[in-house]
Amino acid sequence: MEDKSKKYMNPYLAGVILGFVIMAAFFFSGEGLGGSGAFKDIVKTTVVKVAPEYAANTHYFKSAAESEHSPIKTWLIFEVLGVLIGGVISGAFAGRLKLKVEHSPNITSKTRIIFAIIGGALFGIGSQLGRGCTSGAGLSGMAVMSVSGFLSVAAIFGSGYLFAWFFRKLWI
Amino acid sequence: MAPIFEQGSEWNFLAALFIGIAFGWVLERAGFSTSRKLAGVFYGYDFVVIKVFFTSAITAAIGLLFLNFFGIFDFESVWMPTTYTWPTLVGGIIMGLGFVTGGFCPGTSVCAAATGKLDALAFMGGIVLGIFFYSFTYEPIWETLRKSGKLGKVKIGELIGVQEGVAVLLFILFGLFSFWLVNKIKKTYNIKDVEY
């Protein structure tokens, strides 16, 4: 018999569970789920620590430089640490923990890594401009029925479909 | 009355950790720890992303609507994004480009890195580089755009002129339509969900 724990979950069931996780975030903490915000906190903390005078003179870092609280101790940092732990737990139970560069057989590991860095950088820039990423601006925004959430999701996925053709060799 | 924990309290950080664990667990269980499966949504070979994404947003929207209706939950006292049209659109377009080149979004990259995907780790490094670039070029390049198109904390129901419940109902119908559509596409072209 096939081991069910190693299979991916039914997507609708996973969606309902994730919906309850989003509700829990709002209910217990008054926050939406997020991803990119934690990376922003890391960058802000680094710059404020390394170059406090520069930080205080910029519009982007000003609030973090003047805050009495450590910019690293945020709700999203703890949440993203949790994502890391949750991913390890699920991966361990399903036997999916394995160090590897995952890529289509048509490209090399090197190509995959280069484009992963480019994609990450674009997400870093886009999430700062768009006030959050797929989870923060999109998913959590839609959960509270905010115009911003729907706009963000439409832009991310619309752009993905628009540009998909140009990068098809990376995936298919 | 929700929210239960005070902002900035130790309890709230602990809640964040546990909520994050649940988030990471369900992402991994759903198959979001592999870029090849995630990218499938853009190339028509795997639609799990659409199903999980819309099911979860709709579930949460219905749940929060009811909690609000029963007076347990107040939208005024929780995080609610202010809508800025242009930066959200341009930011989203940049992120979409990031999705088809990198194969992850920030949340899923953390989950994938947790299972040992080195490409996800590279993606995370890229996010940090991107934010450094953005922050150092914020004033000359991004600041004006980021503050443009402000609409306020507007909800989709207010924008199209229907009640909150009707807006959620329309969202449900939209979700059901998208599920029907992707299942139709899958059936027509005989596509099986992939297991990477």
Chai-1 contact restraints between the chains, C-beta under 6 A:
chainA,res_idxA,chainB,res_idxB,connection_type,confidence,min_distance_angstrom,max_distance_angstrom,comment,restraint_id
A,Y8,B,G31,contact,1.0,0.0,6.0,A-B,restraint_1
A,M9,B,R29,contact,1.0,0.0,6.0,A-B,restraint_2
A,M9,B,A30,contact,1.0,0.0,6.0,A-B,restraint_3
A,P11,B,V48,contact,1.0,0.0,6.0,A-B,restraint_4
A,P11,B,K51,contact,1.0,0.0,6.0,A-B,restraint_5
A,P11,B,V52,contact,1.0,0.0,6.0,A-B,restraint_6
A,Y12,B,T55,contact,1.0,0.0,6.0,A-B,restraint_7
A,A14,B,V26,contact,1.0,0.0,6.0,A-B,restraint_8
A,A14,B,A30,contact,1.0,0.0,6.0,A-B,restraint_9
A,A14,B,V52,contact,1.0,0.0,6.0,A-B,restraint_10
A,G15,B,V52,contact,1.0,0.0,6.0,A-B,restraint_11
A,G15,B,T55,contact,1.0,0.0,6.0,A-B,restraint_12
A,G15,B,S56,contact,1.0,0.0,6.0,A-B,restraint_13
A,V16,B,T59,contact,1.0,0.0,6.0,A-B,restraint_14
A,I17,B,V26,contact,1.0,0.0,6.0,A-B,restraint_15
A,L18,B,V26,contact,1.0,0.0,6.0,A-B,restraint_16
A,L18,B,S56,contact,1.0,0.0,6.0,A-B,restraint_17
A,G19,B,S56,contact,1.0,0.0,6.0,A-B,restraint_18
A,G19,B,T59,contact,1.0,0.0,6.0,A-B,restraint_19
A,G19,B,A60,contact,1.0,0.0,6.0,A-B,restraint_20
A,V21,B,A22,contact,1.0,0.0,6.0,A-B,restraint_21
A,V21,B,F23,contact,1.0,0.0,6.0,A-B,restraint_22
A,I22,B,A60,contact,1.0,0.0,6.0,A-B,restraint_23
A,M23,B,A60,contact,1.0,0.0,6.0,A-B,restraint_24
A,M23,B,G63,contact,1.0,0.0,6.0,A-B,restraint_25
A,A24,B,I19,contact,1.0,0.0,6.0,A-B,restraint_26
A,A25,B,I19,contact,1.0,0.0,6.0,A-B,restraint_27
A,F26,B,V78,contact,1.0,0.0,6.0,A-B,restraint_28
A,F27,B,A2,contact,1.0,0.0,6.0,A-B,restraint_29
A,F28,B,I4,contact,1.0,0.0,6.0,A-B,restraint_30
A,F28,B,F5,contact,1.0,0.0,6.0,A-B,restraint_31
A,F28,B,A15,contact,1.0,0.0,6.0,A-B,restraint_32
A,S29,B,P3,contact,1.0,0.0,6.0,A-B,restraint_33
A,S29,B,F5,contact,1.0,0.0,6.0,A-B,restraint_34
A,S29,B,N12,contact,1.0,0.0,6.0,A-B,restraint_35
A,S29,B,A15,contact,1.0,0.0,6.0,A-B,restraint_36
A,G30,B,P3,contact,1.0,0.0,6.0,A-B,restraint_37
A,G30,B,V78,contact,1.0,0.0,6.0,A-B,restraint_38
A,E31,B,W79,contact,1.0,0.0,6.0,A-B,restraint_39
A,G32,B,W79,contact,1.0,0.0,6.0,A-B,restraint_40
A,L33,B,F23,contact,1.0,0.0,6.0,A-B,restraint_41
A,G35,B,P106,contact,1.0,0.0,6.0,A-B,restraint_42
A,G35,B,G107,contact,1.0,0.0,6.0,A-B,restraint_43
A,S36,B,P106,contact,1.0,0.0,6.0,A-B,restraint_44
A,F39,B,I127,contact,1.0,0.0,6.0,A-B,restraint_45
A,F39,B,V128,contact,1.0,0.0,6.0,A-B,restraint_46
A,F39,B,I131,contact,1.0,0.0,6.0,A-B,restraint_47
A,K40,B,I131,contact,1.0,0.0,6.0,A-B,restraint_48
A,V43,B,I131,contact,1.0,0.0,6.0,A-B,restraint_49
A,V43,B,F132,contact,1.0,0.0,6.0,A-B,restraint_50
A,H59,B,E139,contact,1.0,0.0,6.0,A-B,restraint_51
A,Y60,B,S135,contact,1.0,0.0,6.0,A-B,restraint_52
A,Y60,B,Y138,contact,1.0,0.0,6.0,A-B,restraint_53
A,W75,B,A16,contact,1.0,0.0,6.0,A-B,restraint_54
A,F78,B,F13,contact,1.0,0.0,6.0,A-B,restraint_55
A,F78,B,A16,contact,1.0,0.0,6.0,A-B,restraint_56
A,F78,B,L17,contact,1.0,0.0,6.0,A-B,restraint_57
A,E79,B,A16,contact,1.0,0.0,6.0,A-B,restraint_58
A,E79,B,I19,contact,1.0,0.0,6.0,A-B,restraint_59
A,E79,B,G20,contact,1.0,0.0,6.0,A-B,restraint_60
A,V80,B,V110,contact,1.0,0.0,6.0,A-B,restraint_61
A,G82,B,L17,contact,1.0,0.0,6.0,A-B,restraint_62
A,G82,B,G20,contact,1.0,0.0,6.0,A-B,restraint_63
A,G82,B,I21,contact,1.0,0.0,6.0,A-B,restraint_64
A,V83,B,G20,contact,1.0,0.0,6.0,A-B,restraint_65
A,V83,B,F23,contact,1.0,0.0,6.0,A-B,restraint_66
A,V83,B,G24,contact,1.0,0.0,6.0,A-B,restraint_67
A,V83,B,V110,contact,1.0,0.0,6.0,A-B,restraint_68
A,V83,B,C111,contact,1.0,0.0,6.0,A-B,restraint_69
A,L84,B,V110,contact,1.0,0.0,6.0,A-B,restraint_70
A,L84,B,A114,contact,1.0,0.0,6.0,A-B,restraint_71
A,I85,B,I21,contact,1.0,0.0,6.0,A-B,restraint_72
A,G86,B,I21,contact,1.0,0.0,6.0,A-B,restraint_73
A,G86,B,G24,contact,1.0,0.0,6.0,A-B,restraint_74
A,G86,B,W25,contact,1.0,0.0,6.0,A-B,restraint_75
A,G87,B,G24,contact,1.0,0.0,6.0,A-B,restraint_76
A,G87,B,E28,contact,1.0,0.0,6.0,A-B,restraint_77
A,G87,B,C111,contact,1.0,0.0,6.0,A-B,restraint_78
A,G87,B,A114,contact,1.0,0.0,6.0,A-B,restraint_79
A,G87,B,T115,contact,1.0,0.0,6.0,A-B,restraint_80
A,V88,B,A114,contact,1.0,0.0,6.0,A-B,restraint_81
A,I89,B,W25,contact,1.0,0.0,6.0,A-B,restraint_82
A,S90,B,W25,contact,1.0,0.0,6.0,A-B,restraint_83
A,S90,B,E28,contact,1.0,0.0,6.0,A-B,restraint_84
A,S90,B,R29,contact,1.0,0.0,6.0,A-B,restraint_85
A,G91,B,E28,contact,1.0,0.0,6.0,A-B,restraint_86
A,G91,B,T115,contact,1.0,0.0,6.0,A-B,restraint_87
A,R96,B,T115,contact,1.0,0.0,6.0,A-B,restraint_88
A,L97,B,T115,contact,1.0,0.0,6.0,A-B,restraint_89
A,L97,B,G116,contact,1.0,0.0,6.0,A-B,restraint_90
A,K98,B,G116,contact,1.0,0.0,6.0,A-B,restraint_91
A,L99,B,G116,contact,1.0,0.0,6.0,A-B,restraint_92
A,V101,B,L118,contact,1.0,0.0,6.0,A-B,restraint_93
A,V101,B,D119,contact,1.0,0.0,6.0,A-B,restraint_94
A,E102,B,K117,contact,1.0,0.0,6.0,A-B,restraint_95
A,E102,B,D119,contact,1.0,0.0,6.0,A-B,restraint_96
A,R112,B,D119,contact,1.0,0.0,6.0,A-B,restraint_97
A,I113,B,A122,contact,1.0,0.0,6.0,A-B,restraint_98
A,F115,B,T101,contact,1.0,0.0,6.0,A-B,restraint_99
A,A116,B,G102,contact,1.0,0.0,6.0,A-B,restraint_100
A,A116,B,D119,contact,1.0,0.0,6.0,A-B,restraint_101
A,A116,B,A122,contact,1.0,0.0,6.0,A-B,restraint_102
A,A116,B,F123,contact,1.0,0.0,6.0,A-B,restraint_103
A,I117,B,A122,contact,1.0,0.0,6.0,A-B,restraint_104
A,I117,B,G126,contact,1.0,0.0,6.0,A-B,restraint_105
A,I118,B,T101,contact,1.0,0.0,6.0,A-B,restraint_106
A,G119,B,G98,contact,1.0,0.0,6.0,A-B,restraint_107
A,G119,B,T101,contact,1.0,0.0,6.0,A-B,restraint_108
A,G119,B,G102,contact,1.0,0.0,6.0,A-B,restraint_109
A,G119,B,F123,contact,1.0,0.0,6.0,A-B,restraint_110
A,G120,B,G102,contact,1.0,0.0,6.0,A-B,restraint_111
A,G120,B,F123,contact,1.0,0.0,6.0,A-B,restraint_112
A,G120,B,G126,contact,1.0,0.0,6.0,A-B,restraint_113
A,G120,B,I127,contact,1.0,0.0,6.0,A-B,restraint_114
A,A121,B,G126,contact,1.0,0.0,6.0,A-B,restraint_115
A,A121,B,L129,contact,1.0,0.0,6.0,A-B,restraint_116
A,A121,B,G130,contact,1.0,0.0,6.0,A-B,restraint_117
A,L122,B,I94,contact,1.0,0.0,6.0,A-B,restraint_118
A,L122,B,L97,contact,1.0,0.0,6.0,A-B,restraint_119
A,L122,B,G98,contact,1.0,0.0,6.0,A-B,restraint_120
A,F123,B,M95,contact,1.0,0.0,6.0,A-B,restraint_121
A,F123,B,G98,contact,1.0,0.0,6.0,A-B,restraint_122
A,F123,B,P106,contact,1.0,0.0,6.0,A-B,restraint_123
A,F123,B,I127,contact,1.0,0.0,6.0,A-B,restraint_124
A,G124,B,I127,contact,1.0,0.0,6.0,A-B,restraint_125
A,G124,B,G130,contact,1.0,0.0,6.0,A-B,restraint_126
A,G124,B,I131,contact,1.0,0.0,6.0,A-B,restraint_127
A,I125,B,I94,contact,1.0,0.0,6.0,A-B,restraint_128
A,I125,B,G130,contact,1.0,0.0,6.0,A-B,restraint_129
A,I125,B,Y134,contact,1.0,0.0,6.0,A-B,restraint_130
A,G126,B,G91,contact,1.0,0.0,6.0,A-B,restraint_131
A,G126,B,I94,contact,1.0,0.0,6.0,A-B,restraint_132
A,G126,B,M95,contact,1.0,0.0,6.0,A-B,restraint_133
A,Q128,B,I131,contact,1.0,0.0,6.0,A-B,restraint_134
A,Q128,B,Y134,contact,1.0,0.0,6.0,A-B,restraint_135
A,L129,B,P87,contact,1.0,0.0,6.0,A-B,restraint_136
A,L129,B,G91,contact,1.0,0.0,6.0,A-B,restraint_137
A,L129,B,W142,contact,1.0,0.0,6.0,A-B,restraint_138
A,L129,B,R146,contact,1.0,0.0,6.0,A-B,restraint_139
A,G130,B,P87,contact,1.0,0.0,6.0,A-B,restraint_140
A,G130,B,T88,contact,1.0,0.0,6.0,A-B,restraint_141
A,G130,B,G91,contact,1.0,0.0,6.0,A-B,restraint_142
A,G130,B,G92,contact,1.0,0.0,6.0,A-B,restraint_143
A,C133,B,C105,contact,1.0,0.0,6.0,A-B,restraint_144
A,C133,B,P106,contact,1.0,0.0,6.0,A-B,restraint_145
A,T134,B,C105,contact,1.0,0.0,6.0,A-B,restraint_146
A,S135,B,G107,contact,1.0,0.0,6.0,A-B,restraint_147
A,L139,B,A57,contact,1.0,0.0,6.0,A-B,restraint_148
A,G141,B,P81,contact,1.0,0.0,6.0,A-B,restraint_149
A,M142,B,A57,contact,1.0,0.0,6.0,A-B,restraint_150
A,A143,B,A57,contact,1.0,0.0,6.0,A-B,restraint_151
A,A143,B,A60,contact,1.0,0.0,6.0,A-B,restraint_152
A,A143,B,A61,contact,1.0,0.0,6.0,A-B,restraint_153
A,V144,B,M80,contact,1.0,0.0,6.0,A-B,restraint_154
A,M145,B,A61,contact,1.0,0.0,6.0,A-B,restraint_155
A,M145,B,K155,contact,1.0,0.0,6.0,A-B,restraint_156
A,M145,B,I156,contact,1.0,0.0,6.0,A-B,restraint_157
A,M145,B,A167,contact,1.0,0.0,6.0,A-B,restraint_158
A,S146,B,P81,contact,1.0,0.0,6.0,A-B,restraint_159
A,S146,B,K155,contact,1.0,0.0,6.0,A-B,restraint_160
A,V147,B,T83,contact,1.0,0.0,6.0,A-B,restraint_161
A,V147,B,V154,contact,1.0,0.0,6.0,A-B,restraint_162
A,V147,B,I156,contact,1.0,0.0,6.0,A-B,restraint_163
A,V147,B,L159,contact,1.0,0.0,6.0,A-B,restraint_164
A,S148,B,P81,contact,1.0,0.0,6.0,A-B,restraint_165
A,S148,B,T83,contact,1.0,0.0,6.0,A-B,restraint_166
A,S148,B,T88,contact,1.0,0.0,6.0,A-B,restraint_167
A,F150,B,I156,contact,1.0,0.0,6.0,A-B,restraint_168
A,L151,B,T88,contact,1.0,0.0,6.0,A-B,restraint_169
A,S152,B,T88,contact,1.0,0.0,6.0,A-B,restraint_170
A,S152,B,G92,contact,1.0,0.0,6.0,A-B,restraint_171
A,A155,B,L89,contact,1.0,0.0,6.0,A-B,restraint_172
A,A155,B,G92,contact,1.0,0.0,6.0,A-B,restraint_173
A,A155,B,I93,contact,1.0,0.0,6.0,A-B,restraint_174
A,I156,B,G92,contact,1.0,0.0,6.0,A-B,restraint_175
A,I156,B,M95,contact,1.0,0.0,6.0,A-B,restraint_176
A,I156,B,G96,contact,1.0,0.0,6.0,A-B,restraint_177
A,S159,B,I93,contact,1.0,0.0,6.0,A-B,restraint_178
A,S159,B,G96,contact,1.0,0.0,6.0,A-B,restraint_179
A,S159,B,L97,contact,1.0,0.0,6.0,A-B,restraint_180
A,G160,B,F42,contact,1.0,0.0,6.0,A-B,restraint_181
A,G160,B,G96,contact,1.0,0.0,6.0,A-B,restraint_182
A,G160,B,F99,contact,1.0,0.0,6.0,A-B,restraint_183
A,G160,B,V100,contact,1.0,0.0,6.0,A-B,restraint_184
A,F163,B,L97,contact,1.0,0.0,6.0,A-B,restraint_185
A,F163,B,V100,contact,1.0,0.0,6.0,A-B,restraint_186
A,A164,B,F42,contact,1.0,0.0,6.0,A-B,restraint_187
A,A164,B,V100,contact,1.0,0.0,6.0,A-B,restraint_188
A,F167,B,V100,contact,1.0,0.0,6.0,A-B,restraint_189
A,F167,B,T101,contact,1.0,0.0,6.0,A-B,restraint_190
A,W171,B,A39,contact,1.0,0.0,6.0,A-B,restraint_191
A,W171,B,Y43,contact,1.0,0.0,6.0,A-B,restraint_192
A,I172,B,Y43,contact,1.0,0.0,6.0,A-B,restraint_193
